[in-house]
Amino acid sequence: MGVVERREREREKVRRQILDAARELFAREGYERVTMRAVAEAIEYSPTTIYNHFEDKEDLVEALCQEDFARLFSALTAGKMPDDPVERIRQMGRAYARFALALPNHYRFMFMTVKVPDHKLSPEDPGWRSFELLLNACREAVAAGRFKGDNAEAIAQVMWASLHGATALLVTYRPEQFPCVPADPQLIEKTCENALRGWLAR
């Protein structure tokens, strides 16, 4: 390995450490409370090192969002997608929950942490494209008469909100920490089915 390659590998290793430490801090402390100095202290580097990789905190958050939502998009599109839009929604719901439970820090950062106030998604963003998968399936279901009502956008938002609620609980609490009774092992599946049942035409 040459000097250039070794330096590039070392640079990428430091960048990876910065991203992982920042994600954990943002998920635990929130966007407003985390400083670039805090990220530097978490990996025992100087703040100057952080600024060699990221222009500012907003740039760091943007890099994390792009990386984590790209990973979610890959999880949602892994394997063969069913032709039936309703079954496709079920499959994406399961994949969404598996992603969250396998990578709870990523999920908390992505969906349970306040981000840069003026940040707006564009159609090229993996976060936009991830939700678009659900939205397109809902549009197909509406067009085919599988769903009652004609507002696919609202249906997609309700489906996401329902699934996020159950997923966030499982990411936040262990099953034995649920009040009164442990978390139902089929909580995700039943939440998804319940949300679908409210929209199915028959």
HUHUMO-V340892 format. One record per pair of residues at least 4 apart in sequence whose ideal C-beta (glycine too) atoms are under 6 Angstrom apart, sorted by the first residue. I is the first residue (numbers start at 0). J is the second residue. Records with the same first field share a line. If there is no record, write none. Layout:
# HUHUMO-V340892
I = J, J
This chain:
# HUHUMO-V340892
0 = 4, 5
14 = 52
16 = 42
17 = 49, 52
18 = 63
20 = 38, 41, 42
21 = 38, 59
22 = 63, 104, 108
23 = 104
24 = 28, 33
25 = 30, 33, 108, 112
26 = 104, 107, 108, 112
28 = 32, 33
29 = 113
30 = 113, 114
33 = 37
35 = 46, 49, 56
36 = 46
38 = 49
39 = 44, 46, 49
44 = 48
53 = 58, 59
54 = 58
57 = 115
60 = 115
63 = 67
64 = 68
67 = 105, 109
68 = 125, 126, 129
69 = 125
71 = 98, 129
72 = 125, 128, 129
74 = 94, 98
75 = 91, 94, 129, 132
80 = 87
81 = 86, 87
84 = 136, 139, 140
85 = 140, 145
87 = 136
88 = 136
92 = 162, 191
96 = 166, 187
97 = 101
99 = 106, 166, 170
103 = 170
106 = 110, 170
107 = 111
108 = 112
114 = 118
120 = 124, 126, 127
122 = 127
131 = 135
133 = 155
134 = 155
137 = 151, 154, 155
138 = 151
140 = 145, 146
141 = 146, 149, 151
144 = 200
146 = 198
147 = 200
154 = 198
158 = 194
159 = 163
161 = 190, 194
162 = 166
163 = 167
165 = 186, 187, 190
167 = 171
168 = 172
172 = 176, 177
174 = 181, 182
175 = 181
177 = 181, 182
182 = 186
185 = 189
195 = 199
